């Protein structure tokens, strides 16, 4: 009887997973889930977590803001690296992560001298 219940539950689980596998899930943020990274004027890095059930890619709107992995499969933690800001002005850019029909953005701010 227990074996029959386990088999039945396994079948139900497979049906649920199959029915949801077509929907794209994408969630991007830092360790706390925030969608904004703030850096001092110095060269620095921070981690960004990308959770997805599909393959994803990332782009940056600023040449000074780089990442160690431009695309990936499923969930990854990537390093965001910013060059030193030698100006007196704060600067900002947007990181855009895409997975099929879903898009998430993260704002990156770096202070100046």
N, C-alpha and C positions, 0 to 999 in steps of 0.2 A: 504494500500500500504506500509506504514512504517513497519507494522508488517511482511509483506511478505519479505521485504528487511532484517529485523533483523533475521528472520528465515533462509533465504538464507545465510547470513553472518555467522550465527552460524554453519550451516552445512559445509560451506567451512572451517571454523576454525577447526572443528572436524576432517575433512579429513587431513588437514595439520598436526595437532598434531599426529594423528594416523600414518601418513607416516614417521614422524621423531622420533617416540617413540622408534624404534629399535636401533638407533644410540646411542652409549655411548658418553657422554660428561663428561670431567674431567678437572678441572682447579684448581691448588693449589698454594697458595702464602700467604704472610703476608698481612697486612692491605693495603699496597701499591702495592700488586701483585708481589713483589719480591720473587725469589726462593732461597733466602739465608738468614739465620738468624745468626746474629753475637752477641755473648754474652761476657761480661766481665768475669773475673776469678771467680766472686762470683756466688753463687747459684742464679738462676734467672728463669724467665719464659717469654714467648712471645706467642701471639696468631697466629694460622695458620688457614686460611680459606680453606675449601675444598668444591668446587662447583661441583656437579655431578647430573646427572639424574638417576643414578643407585646406588646400595649399594657399599660401598667402604671399604677398610681395609688399615691400615698403619703399617709399620715396621720401626725399627731403626737399623742402623748398629753399634751403640755404646750404651753400657749399661748405660752410664752416661746421655744419652739423652732420656727422657721419654715423654709420652703423656698421657692425662687423658682419652682418648677415643680411643680404638684400631680399632673400626669399626663403621660404621654409615650408615644411609639411607639418600641419597640425599645430601643436603647442611648442613654443620656444621662448627662451629668455635670451634677449640680445643686448649687446652693449651699445649704448649711444655715447659717442665721443664728440666733444666740442673743442675746436681750436681756441687758443688764447685770444681774448678780445682786447686789442691794443687801443681801441678808441675810447672816448669818454661816453659814448652813447650805448645804451642798452640795445640789444638786437634780439630779434625773434624770428622763428621759422615754424613751419608746420610739417610734422611727419604724417604721412598718409599711408595707412595699411589697408590693402584690399584683399578680399577673399571672395572670389566669384562675384555675387551681386551685393555684397556687404562692404561698407567702407567705414573706417574709424580714423579719427585724427587725434594727434597729440600736439599740444602747443609746447614749444621749447623757447625759453627765455634765458638770455645770458647778459649779466650786468657788465657795464664798462668800467674803466678806471675812474 
